[in-house]
Amino acid sequence: MATLKTIAKAAGVSSTTVSRVLNSDQTLSISEQKRRAIIEAAEAMNYAPPRVRKSAGRNTLRRVALVHFLRPEHELVDPYYVSVRLGVESRCQTLRMETVRVYGSDRLPEPTLLENAAGVIAIGSFEPDYIAWLERYGRQVVFADSIPSGEEFDAVASDLSVAMRKLLNALASRGYKRIAYAGWIGRAESDPHGEIRCRTYVAWMREHGGFDPAYCATELNPDHNPEQLGYQMAERLMGQPSRPDAIITCNDNMAIGVYRKLQELGLSIPGDVAVASFNDIPTAPFLTPPLTTVRLPAEQIGEVAVDLLRERLGGRTLVKQITLASQIVWRASVS
């Protein structure tokens, strides 16, 4: 059985350094090369921390860890992710499975948070280091609302590329030609058009007569304030010499900010500019005018994630990655 000492010998460091790296000690000063060598040596030796080995035999089949990529305060302002979580918790309650929440923060969580859980449902999009942490410390991991690259994990989500193309085709069929996009850049993205909805928008526009970068507004959203970001994006887009006749935002919260800016400019929705979005949050039908949006099945994504985890705990070994269909909900923000 691999120990800290054998890993330390293979990596050429002390056992204390190995322990601190494997426990995600953010205060440790070590080169990235050495850190990678330690992690690779541990993985090659199939090392498992003592607390994980100790808890492996416990009867934990009834506990599920919900690992969220957002902080609690950020989740509360995003009804979509609240719905995903509620879908997970509702399904678990029906099945008499206990849940424990682990929210996002500036550093990786303590592995002890997962040691008494039979499996993990990871809600949202995670950076590669977080995915590696989940794989290391979670017994079974299912992703809800994202499908990591490769085919290593069970996952369930909507196909945002298909949804974006569906929306663009529908807007074009209604006569809109100068379609703009407003969205954000992921923390790990170097490409300003790398987010899946934006990437699909760029490709579709190039296929249909040309892509104009002036109509594609993206920016980092470090404060997780999509409404303010939407306001800023609308200000940029409406400052173009030739204004767009439609704006697609990457979620409904951003659309609220777009509404606010357009109303400040004295512009009519959809008379001057149509607005469409994603998620269909509860407030979307009550905006003025009601918002056209792509409904993503948030609660069902959570429910299916629980079912995938149950299958894994029941012995299934084949990886399943499921996409659930989206639906355009037409309202008065598009004519």
Buried (B, 14 or more C-beta within 10 A) or exposed (E): EBEBEBBBEBBEBEBEBBBBBBEBEEEBEBEEEBBEBBBEBBBEBEBBBEBBEEBEEEEBEBBBBBBBBBEEEBBEBBBBBBBBBBBBBBBBEEEEBBBEBBBBEEEBBEBEBBBBBBBBBBBBBBEEEBBBBBBBBBBBBBBBBBBBEEEEBBBBBBBBBEBBBBBBEBBBEEEBEBBBBBBBBBEEBEEBBBBBBBBBBBBBBEEEEEBBEBBBBBBEBEEBBBBBBBBBBBBBBBEBEEBBBBBBBBBBBBBBBBBBBBEEBEBEBBEBBBBBBBBBBEEBEEBEBBBBBBBBBBBBBBBBBBBBBBBBBEEEEEEBBBBBEBEBBEBBBBE
